[in-house]
Amino acid sequence: MMRKLISIILLIVLITYWRWVFNWYIISYGDWSFFFLDAQKEFLNFPFGWINSGLGDVGVAVLPMYPANVLWGILAFVTNFSLSERLLYFFPAIFFGSFGSFFLIRKILKSNIGSFIGFFVFSYNTYFLIGDTGHLTLMAAFALAPWALLLFMKTLEEKKLEKAVLTGLVFFIVSFYEIRAFYILAWVCFFYFLWYTFIIDQISWKTVFRNGLSAFFPIALVVLLNLYWIIGLMKLGAITDNVIFDRGLFGNSFMNIEEALTLFHPFWTGGASAIFRVQSIPLHFFLIPIFAFVGLWLNRKSKNVLFFGCISLFGILLSKQVGAPFEELYLWLYTHFPGFNAFRESSKFYFLIALGYSVLIGSFVSWIWNHWTEKGATTYAKYALTAIIAVLFLWNTKPILTGEFGTLFVPRHVPQDYLIVKDFILEQPEEFRTLWVPTSSRWSIYLNSKSKANLIDLVQSVWQSLSRTNNASLPTENRITSILKSPFANSLLDISSMRYVIIPLQDTENDDDFFKDYGDRQFFIDELDQLSYLQRIDIGTKDVIVYENENARPHIYSTKEKETIYGDIPFSKVEYQSVNPTQYSVSLKNISAPVYVNFSESYHPDWKLRAGDFQWFDVLTKKDYFLPDTDHSQNDAKLNSFLIDPAYIRQHLSKDQYRENPDGSIDVDLTLYFKPQSYFYFGLIISGTTLVGCLGYLGYAGIRSYRRRKNGSV
């Protein structure tokens, strides 16, 4: 019976997501980006604490995803983007959750039919289906969560080290897909540990200790495996103090108790996506909480079912956000509870409702199949109720099957113009930036040496104090472009290494039309055509408009005065080599007077200069390893300037850190380095060693188990 149900589940998933499984076109929409192979290959690297997207910033958002990106980088050498995105995100999101929910519920209920119906509840609720339109990292993490919880439950029961290690590894995979999903899962597991220890298991100091050890070990492994980013961000003070955690609450008007109770996503239409437009709840969705809480009542003697009833109620309480009742609860947690401010809106907690309801509704179906055994009306009612529940969730898949859902369920293609832009950018050996106005296309190319910046992002962040973006009296287009018409605009772009300024397509065919939000495309073209410091050039594109800023300065250069956007400071090129986004080798020749080394990345006090030989590990152990911080400053363009004084070097540095020339000048080799990167390297060593140890132990345990079975069968 179970094998037949597994085959049916597989068939249902294949039919539902046939557009993902049997077609190999590019899929991209909304926040789900596209990467050219050149960019994907750069993912195969070390975890860097600094990313040079825009004008550069600390990589808070991308660092936890490093293992997934490494896998993406590996795949880039053997396959294309379409297959990579399916293997890493799309297939895990649909297959892992379907089978994981079935096996988890089966363990709890010991019922095949209840587990089968629970699969429908978990996989085809409106929250997960809306998530499949763009939040694939989150959906893949939530899909793995039932497997992680199942392993955690077995670890508490069996108390075997190999189970604990395997649980920790699955936890780790959840965490690098989406750290917020792991945050929620970790609390579920913590509550289950308490529930199992004090409600299910026999209470004694021995069981409390053993259960605590079994529960703590997988979490400890997750921490060790994530030290590759935790140590570095802690050193930066960016674990809780960053742009992600500093955001205010969003979407208070979208969430309420009715939507949470009915497991109804507020943007669900049953057809085409309607993001940020709240929909009314169809009446049949109110059957969902009825079935769930009837299942809870009928199975109230089951301690595990009661636990998932509590999880459901907890999810409802959080998912309603600031709606009644307990209107202040979510805001209090968001303000005071550690880590909770990563959830600026509450939809992620729908996972708890989906998880709890899948068990409760499965338990309801299991109960009626166990108790309605007499032939006649009860048999027909049993089949009818089971079919109604299945169809209640299966009907949600209609817009995916028909294609009316759009989003990630329609084919995309890279317009020819963007292929031309890509080739044009990559064929140039210099390091520079492209500035996209008003923002970049999903098809825009960028590498570490050819980074891109979006004008709308810059005027709302780094350049905000220089622009008139907040002037509400101006139309949106004027607020965006006003900085380009300022007296210092030419110098600002030069100093920021903006070599090319690009106006993308109004690409409605690929849902890549952002001009509807930022203004008329022709307005931006007309505005940039009037700027004397930009020269419109023909690179062979039909519609994409490209301008060249001929005076754009190198990524690293020197001046005799401190750089400023309010004057034309002469500059000199210097020899430099980019090692990676956090390290550059710079060579200064014949320095006889103080000079400024200018570096066109956003100012950060942890960018340092080292004279002479450089070893990343020495950063952790040696004091005064870098040149003085007093010589590092922020220039008018919000970028880095370093004063290099040959007199200071002669007086304070050893002879092996510079070279004296016959004319009295000096040559000095410098390393420009993002200091916290050494902590990321150190953390990577710990995490990598832990991972190798875990895999090695599981291999050893597997061989040992195989030999025992083999010897036992002789």
Secondary structure as GFF3:
##gff-version 3
##sequence-region A 1 714
A	DSSP	alpha_helix	2	16	.	.	.	ID=ss1
A	DSSP	alpha_helix	18	21	.	.	.	ID=ss2
A	DSSP	alpha_helix	37	41	.	.	.	ID=ss3
A	DSSP	beta_strand	50	51	.	.	.	ID=ss4
A	DSSP	beta_strand	57	58	.	.	.	ID=ss5
A	DSSP	three_ten_helix	63	65	.	.	.	ID=ss6
A	DSSP	alpha_helix	66	76	.	.	.	ID=ss7
A	DSSP	alpha_helix	81	85	.	.	.	ID=ss8
A	DSSP	pi_helix	86	90	.	.	.	ID=ss9
A	DSSP	alpha_helix	91	91	.	.	.	ID=ss10
A	DSSP	pi_helix	92	96	.	.	.	ID=ss11
A	DSSP	alpha_helix	97	109	.	.	.	ID=ss12
A	DSSP	alpha_helix	112	123	.	.	.	ID=ss13
A	DSSP	alpha_helix	126	131	.	.	.	ID=ss14
A	DSSP	alpha_helix	136	158	.	.	.	ID=ss15
A	DSSP	alpha_helix	161	177	.	.	.	ID=ss16
A	DSSP	alpha_helix	179	195	.	.	.	ID=ss17
A	DSSP	pi_helix	196	200	.	.	.	ID=ss18
A	DSSP	alpha_helix	205	225	.	.	.	ID=ss19
A	DSSP	alpha_helix	227	236	.	.	.	ID=ss20
A	DSSP	alpha_helix	257	261	.	.	.	ID=ss21
A	DSSP	three_ten_helix	283	286	.	.	.	ID=ss22
A	DSSP	alpha_helix	287	298	.	.	.	ID=ss23
A	DSSP	alpha_helix	303	319	.	.	.	ID=ss24
A	DSSP	alpha_helix	329	336	.	.	.	ID=ss25
A	DSSP	three_ten_helix	340	342	.	.	.	ID=ss26
A	DSSP	three_ten_helix	346	349	.	.	.	ID=ss27
A	DSSP	alpha_helix	350	371	.	.	.	ID=ss28
A	DSSP	alpha_helix	377	394	.	.	.	ID=ss29
A	DSSP	three_ten_helix	395	397	.	.	.	ID=ss30
A	DSSP	alpha_helix	398	402	.	.	.	ID=ss31
A	DSSP	three_ten_helix	407	409	.	.	.	ID=ss32
A	DSSP	alpha_helix	416	426	.	.	.	ID=ss33
A	DSSP	beta_strand	432	436	.	.	.	ID=ss34
A	DSSP	beta_strand	450	454	.	.	.	ID=ss35
A	DSSP	alpha_helix	455	459	.	.	.	ID=ss36
A	DSSP	three_ten_helix	464	466	.	.	.	ID=ss37
A	DSSP	alpha_helix	476	481	.	.	.	ID=ss38
A	DSSP	three_ten_helix	482	485	.	.	.	ID=ss39
A	DSSP	alpha_helix	489	495	.	.	.	ID=ss40
A	DSSP	beta_strand	498	503	.	.	.	ID=ss41
A	DSSP	alpha_helix	515	518	.	.	.	ID=ss42
A	DSSP	alpha_helix	521	529	.	.	.	ID=ss43
A	DSSP	beta_strand	535	537	.	.	.	ID=ss44
A	DSSP	beta_strand	545	548	.	.	.	ID=ss45
A	DSSP	beta_strand	556	559	.	.	.	ID=ss46
A	DSSP	beta_strand	571	573	.	.	.	ID=ss47
A	DSSP	beta_strand	575	580	.	.	.	ID=ss48
A	DSSP	beta_strand	583	591	.	.	.	ID=ss49
A	DSSP	beta_strand	595	602	.	.	.	ID=ss50
A	DSSP	beta_strand	607	611	.	.	.	ID=ss51
A	DSSP	alpha_helix	618	621	.	.	.	ID=ss52
A	DSSP	three_ten_helix	629	631	.	.	.	ID=ss53
A	DSSP	beta_strand	632	634	.	.	.	ID=ss54
A	DSSP	beta_strand	639	644	.	.	.	ID=ss55
A	DSSP	alpha_helix	646	652	.	.	.	ID=ss56
A	DSSP	three_ten_helix	655	657	.	.	.	ID=ss57
A	DSSP	beta_strand	659	660	.	.	.	ID=ss58
A	DSSP	beta_strand	666	674	.	.	.	ID=ss59
A	DSSP	alpha_helix	677	713	.	.	.	ID=ss60
###
